[in-house]
Amino acid sequence: MINFNLNGTDVSVEAPEGATLLSVLTNQLDANGQKFGCGKAQCGACAVHVDGERVISCQTTAASAAGRSVTTLEGLRENGKPSKLQQAFIDEQAAQCGYCLSGMIMTAQALLDINPKPTESDVRAALNGNLCRCGTHNRIVRAVLRAAEEA
């Protein structure tokens, strides 16, 4: 049994040895914000936070989350509404196909948590490990900078 906190709620789940955090979150706990992209930690689509740090959930074992706090895209909401960052993504129309969106937001939130007023270069460097198939990078960067300004 693996016990951890998911988006503010304590959960217990049985998972086979070596099961990924991504598979447990998606298949057993109905947390569907993170996406399976490449399965090789190269696209960032499955990014979540564990104890406030960005991790790639397709390469992180579920067992490593034991006793820790896991935050997914769903956990960023504020009083049932999109967070400032999520709203900035909406306002800047930063999503197109949605493949990268969760990972981009989770990565950007991790940046804003440690650097609330990043420069454009900071944002681009932080998002460097996240792939976007549609090419909305400029809108994504604008959304992150907008959220930082509005914070």
C-alpha positions in Angstrom: 0.0 0.0 0.0 1.3 3.4 -1.0 0.0 6.4 1.1 0.5 10.0 0.0 -1.3 13.3 -0.3 -2.8 14.0 -3.7 -4.0 17.6 -4.3 -4.7 18.1 -0.6 -6.4 14.7 0.1 -4.7 11.7 1.7 -4.9 8.6 -0.6 -3.9 5.0 -0.3 -3.3 2.8 -3.4 -2.0 -0.6 -4.2 0.4 -0.6 -7.1 2.7 -3.3 -8.5 6.4 -2.9 -7.8 7.9 -0.5 -10.3 4.5 1.1 -11.3 5.0 4.7 -12.4 3.5 7.6 -10.6 1.8 8.5 -14.0 0.1 5.2 -14.3 -1.2 5.2 -10.7 -2.4 8.8 -10.9 -4.2 8.3 -14.2 -5.4 4.7 -14.0 -6.2 4.3 -10.3 -6.8 7.8 -8.9 -8.6 9.5 -11.8 -6.2 12.4 -11.9 -6.1 13.0 -15.6 -4.3 16.3 -16.0 -0.9 14.9 -16.7 -0.5 13.2 -20.0 1.5 10.3 -21.3 3.6 11.7 -24.0 6.9 9.9 -24.8 7.3 7.7 -21.8 11.0 8.5 -21.8 11.2 11.8 -19.8 11.8 13.8 -22.9 8.6 15.7 -23.5 7.4 17.0 -20.1 3.7 16.2 -20.8 3.5 14.2 -17.6 5.0 16.7 -15.2 3.6 16.9 -11.7 4.9 18.3 -8.4 6.1 16.1 -5.6 6.7 18.1 -2.4 6.7 21.2 -4.6 9.3 20.1 -7.1 8.6 19.3 -10.7 9.0 15.6 -11.5 8.5 13.6 -14.7 5.8 11.1 -13.6 6.4 8.6 -16.4 9.9 7.9 -15.0 9.0 8.3 -11.3 7.9 5.3 -9.3 4.6 5.5 -7.4 6.4 4.1 -4.4 8.7 7.1 -4.3 5.6 9.3 -3.6 4.9 7.5 -0.3 4.5 9.9 2.6 4.8 12.9 0.2 2.6 15.5 -1.3 1.7 15.2 -5.0 0.1 18.0 -7.0 -1.4 17.6 -10.4 -2.9 20.2 -12.7 -6.2 19.7 -11.0 -4.6 20.6 -7.7 -3.6 24.1 -8.9 -7.2 25.3 -8.9 -8.0 28.1 -6.4 -11.4 27.9 -4.8 -12.7 25.7 -7.7 -11.5 28.2 -10.3 -8.4 28.2 -12.5 -5.3 29.5 -10.8 -3.8 32.8 -12.0 -1.4 30.8 -14.1 -4.1 28.6 -15.6 -6.2 31.7 -16.3 -3.3 33.4 -18.0 -3.0 30.4 -20.3 -6.7 30.7 -21.1 -6.4 34.5 -21.7 -3.4 34.2 -23.9 -5.0 31.3 -25.8 -1.8 29.3 -25.1 -3.4 25.9 -25.9 -3.9 24.5 -29.2 -4.0 20.6 -29.2 -3.5 20.3 -25.5 -0.7 17.7 -25.6 1.8 19.8 -23.8 -0.5 22.0 -21.7 -0.5 20.3 -18.4 3.3 19.8 -18.4 3.9 23.4 -19.5 1.6 24.7 -16.7 3.2 22.4 -14.0 6.7 23.4 -15.1 5.8 27.1 -15.2 4.2 26.9 -11.8 7.4 25.3 -10.4 9.3 28.2 -11.9 7.0 30.8 -10.4 7.1 29.2 -7.0 10.9 29.8 -6.9 11.1 32.9 -9.0 7.8 34.9 -8.9 9.2 37.6 -11.3 11.0 35.7 -14.1 12.4 37.2 -17.2 11.5 35.9 -20.6 14.8 34.1 -20.7 14.1 32.5 -17.3 10.7 31.2 -18.7 12.2 29.9 -21.9 15.0 28.1 -20.0 12.5 26.6 -17.5 10.3 25.3 -20.3 13.1 24.0 -22.4 12.4 20.4 -21.4 8.8 20.6 -22.5 7.8 19.9 -26.1 5.0 21.6 -27.9 3.8 20.0 -31.1 1.7 22.9 -32.3 4.3 25.7 -31.9 2.4 27.9 -29.4 5.6 28.5 -27.5 5.4 32.3 -27.8 1.8 32.3 -26.4 2.9 30.0 -23.6 5.8 32.3 -22.6 3.4 35.3 -22.7 1.0 33.4 -20.4 3.7 32.7 -17.8 4.9 36.3 -17.9 1.3 37.5 -17.6 0.7 35.3 -14.6 3.9 36.7 -13.0 2.8 40.3 -13.6 -0.7 39.6 -12.1 0.6 37.9 -9.0 
